[in-house]
Amino acid sequence: MAQVAAALLTFAPARTRDFVALGRCAEEEGYVACYTTESLTDALSIDLAILLGTSRIRVGSFVTVSYLRHPIIAAQMAVTASDLSGGRFVLGLGLGHKVRLAALGVTAGTPATDLPDYVRDVKAVLEGRGRERYPDLPPQTYQGQLLDFRTPEHPVPVYTAAVGPKMAEAGAMVSDGVMVWLVPHSAIGELTAAAARAGERTGRSAPPVEVAVHAFVDDDLAAARDCARSSLGYWVGLPAYNAALARAGYEAEAAQIADAFRADDRAALRAAITDRLVDEYCLVGPPARCRDQLATWDDTDVATVALVPHPVQPGESYPDGVARSLRALAPG
């Protein structure tokens, strides 16, 4: 049976104190973890704030963008977060989207090479091999003692993001788990199988796969679906997620969405996201229906389902909508 976590959209209209309060809510309601996304924000600093505001729940990035940080900085933040929380921090790493990186003046390379290389660098620092990995770094001493990068008191799990099987296998070769964002339910088996292959190739058990599932909880099913379409429209038009939709057998829908996305035709984009697609990506409708949809993930090899709640009701703020949904779908 899959465990149930929560995932927060740190770019949503909320303050840091709101994310801390939502992390505390997830902890009180029995979720195994509280994850954060990264876009227009610094997810790792928000993770640290949530860790300091909670006492039991696992907290981590789902995921932070590797191209925006040197691996040493990511590793050292992980050390701080892990030390201050007693080992509750998970470092989830991804690449971001080329179109957004290009707008920031960052050049993206080859995903299946860059992310594993980045993870190796991060792990080298976490495992006390920082100077070995960066041998040209000038020696630094304190009172005559040669220093290396600080290492954590507790092991820090490092996960990698994946949308397709190639990245799932490449990431799972070097990481402790795989985080999946916006892949249709019917296509998840392709990614869990890829992670299992990586486990076989490395002579270890298959790394766990954790999947983000969006939740639009409301007794008005039509209103919940409409809100889901509005939210999904941004993501499914991005190339990586659009390609994942086509691989899942929705080639025609993916093409319609891509055309509407490029034309910035919001009406056509919403129209292309059918009820069937909404159910592929989301838990939607009354709490009982959402719980039934959540139960279908128990038939997969997914280790953890991270619910991504959204406000649905008119005038509802992001913090209020998320808290309401977390309570409505709290693990039994």
N, C-alpha and C positions, 0 to 999 in steps of 0.2 A: 504494500500500500504506500502510495506516495505521501511524503510529508507535505505540510502546507506552510508556506512562508508568505510574507508581504513584500511588495516592492513599491517604492515611492518615486514619483516623477519629480525630480528636484528642480526642473524648469517650470513647474506649475506655479501659479500665483499663490505663494505662501512664503513665510519667513522661516529662518533657521529654527526658531523656537517652535514653530508649528511642526516641522519634521521631527524634532525631538519628542514632542508630545505624541505624534503618531507612532513613533518607535516605541514609546512607553505603552501606548494603547495596544499595539501588536503583541508586546510582551505580556501584558495583562490578559489578553484574550487567548493566549496559548499558541501563537504562531512560533514556529521554530527559528525563524530568521526575519530580519528586516533589511531589505536591500534598497539600494538607491541607484537611479540612472544618472547619466551625465550628459548634459547638453546646455550650453550657456552658463554652466555652473562648475563648481569644484566639488564633485561628489565625495572625495576623500575627506575633506574638512567637515562636510556634513555628517559623514559616517562617524568621525571622531566625536562630534557633538552628541550624536545619538548614543554612542557607546558610553559616554560620560553621564548621560541621562537615564541609562537603563542598568540592569544588574545581571540579567540572565540570558537574554536573547542574543543569538548570533547576528552580527551586523556586517555588511559588506557592500562592495560596489558591483552593480549589475548593469553595465560595467563602466569602468573608467577608461578614457581614451589614451592608449599608449603613445601615440604620436605627439601628444601634448606634454609629455613628461619624460625626462631622462629616467632610465630604469633605476638609477641610484636614488633619485628623489622618491619614486614610487615605493621602493623597498624600505627606505628610511621612514616614510610615513607609516608603512605597515608595521614596522618595529614599534613605533610610538603607540599606535592604536592597539596593537596586541598587548604590549606591556601594561598600558593603562586599564585594559579591560580584562586582564587575566586570560588572554588567549581566545577572545570571542570574535576576532576580526577575520574576514575572508576578503582577499584581494582578487576581485574579478577584473580581467583585462580584456580590452577589445581594441579595434582599430579605428572606429568611427566611420564616417561616410566621406568618400572622396570629394563630393561636391561641397560639403561643409568645410573640410580640411583645406581645400583649394581656396575657398573664400577667406580663410585665415592665413593664407600664405604658407601653408604646410604641404609638402609634397608627399603623397602616399606612394609606397613602393609595391612590393609583391606580398599580398596578405599571407599566403601559406608559408612564406619564409620569414617575413618580418615579425609576426606575432610569436612564433616559437623562439626565434632568436631573442626577442625582448624578454620572454619568460625565463630563458636560460640566464640572461644577465641578472634579472631580479633575483632568481633563486641563488645565483652565485653569491650575491651580497647577503641575502638572508642566511645562507649556510656558512658564512665566514670565509668565503673565497673571493672577496671583493678585490683584494690586491692582486690575486692571481689572475682575475679576469681583466683588470686594468693595470698591467705591469708598468706602464709608462707614467703612472700617476706619481708625482714627486713624493718622497717619504715625508710623513708627518709624525712628529713625536710630541710627547708631553712629559716633561721631567725625565727625559732620557728614554722613555718607553716608546717603541714603534707602534703606531696605531693602525688599526683597520677599521672598516665601517662597523658600526654597532650592530649586533645581532639580537634577535628577539629572545625573550625568556621562554616563550611558548612557540611551537611550530605555527607558521602562517600558511594556511591553504591558499594556493594560487590557482584560480580558475581562468579558463579562456572562453571567449565568446565565439559562437558559431551560428551561421544561418543555413549553411549547406553542409553536406557530408564531407567534402574535402577539408574544410576548415575544422570540422568536428574531429576528424581523425588527426589532422596535423597538430591541433591544439592538445588533444588528449595524449599525444605521444610524450609531451613534456610537462603537462599540468596535472593538477590534482582533481580536476573536474571540468565540466563543460556547461556553460550558461547559454541558453537559447532564447532569443527574443523574436517574436512575431514569425513563427513558423506554423503553418496550419496543423491542426491536430492530426489529420490523416497522413501527414508527412513526417511525423516525429520519429517513426521507426527507422527511417533512413539514417537519422543522426545518432540514435542510440546504438544502432548496429556499427556505425563508423567508430564510435567511442569504444565499443567492445573489441573491434579489430585492433585498435591502438593498444588496448590492454594485452591482447594476445601477442602482439609484436614486441612489446616491452617486457613480457613475462610477468605481468601483474594482473590483478583483477581489473575489470572494466571501470574506468573513472566514472563517478556518478554524473548524471545529466540532470540539470535543473532547468526548468522551462518557465518563462513568464507568460501568464495568462491574464488577459485584461478582464475586468469585472465591471459590469454596469447593472447595478442592483436596484430594481424598482418594481413595484406591483404592476405598473403600466408597461407591458412588454413592448408595445409599439414605441413608446417614448424612450425606453432603454435602448432599443435597436437603433432608433434615430440618432441618439447620442453616440452610440458605438460607431455608426457610419461617420459621423462628424470627426471623431477622434482618430479612427483608423485611416482616414483619407490621407493624412500627412505621411504616415509610415509606408503604407502599401505602394505608394508611388515612387519611393526611393528605390534605386536599382537593385540593391541586394535583396530587399524584401520582396520586390516585384518578381525577381528571378525565382525566389523560393516558392512563391505562389504558382508560377508557371510549372515548376518541377513537381508540384503536388497534383498536377493534372488540370489546373485551371488556366490553361494557356489563353483562351479567349478572354476570360475575365481580366487576366493580367495585362493583356494587350490593350483592352479598353481603359483600364486604370492608368496605364503608362501614358496613353495618348491624352487623357483628360488631365493628368498631372502636368505634362509638358505644356499643355495649353492653358494651365491654371483655370480650368473649367470646373469650378466647385460642384455645380449641379450635376454634371456628367460623371464626376468622380463619385459622388454619393450614390448615384443611380447604378453605377457599376458594382457597388459593394452590396451584393444580394444578402437576403436573410441567411442563406446557406453559408456564405463567407463569414458573416458575423459570428455564426455558431462555430465555425472552424477556429476562430481566433479568440473568442470571448465566452465568458459566462454572462448571460444576459437575461433580465427579467426578474420575477419574484424570487425571494431567497430560496424557496424549495426547488424551483427550476434550476437555479444556479448551482445548488448543491448536487442535484442530479447530474448536471453537466460536469461538475468537478469530479464526481465519482468515476466518470469514464476514463480519467487519467490513470486509474488504478489498473486498467487493462494494458498499460504501456510499461516500458522499462524505465520510465522517468523516476528519479529518486525524490525530487522535490518540485512541487508546483508553487511558484511565487505569484500570488494574486496581485494584480495591478489595478486597484480600485479607482473609479472615476466618479465625480459628482454627476447626478442625473436630474435631480429635482429642480424645478425653477428657482433661481436665486441662490441655490446651494453653493457654498464656497468649497474650494478644493479640500481644505482640512476637514470641514464638516462632512462632506460626501465620503471621503476616505474613511473617517472614523465610523460613520454609520455603516458602511459596507463591511469593514473589518468586524464589527460586532455582529452583523447579520450572518456572516459566513464563518464565524469563529470555529476552529477545529473542535470537534466533540471531545 
